[in-house]
């Protein structure tokens, strides 16, 4: 699973910076950076925290982390963007603070 790519896609789609996500999720920016670069793996605990912070289902993170040879990076990014957009349409685009 490529959770580092999933986080990059989700952050790009939601427009949240690493700094903002780290502050709202209570996870260090250094750790988020290392996860997104692929240097560290995303723990189940931190995946749950990030999903809750962004008000997204963990299954979306899992879906975007799937390794697929059938979809291009652009297609995966478009899917992620559209899924996040759908998830947030009925709600404010503001992400609550912890």
Buried (B, 14 or more C-beta within 10 A) or exposed (E): EBBBBBBBBBBEBBEBEBEBBBBBBEBEBEBBBBBBEEEBEBEEEBBEBBBBBBBBEEEBBBBBBEEEEEEEEEEBBBBBBEBBEEBBEEEEEEBEEE
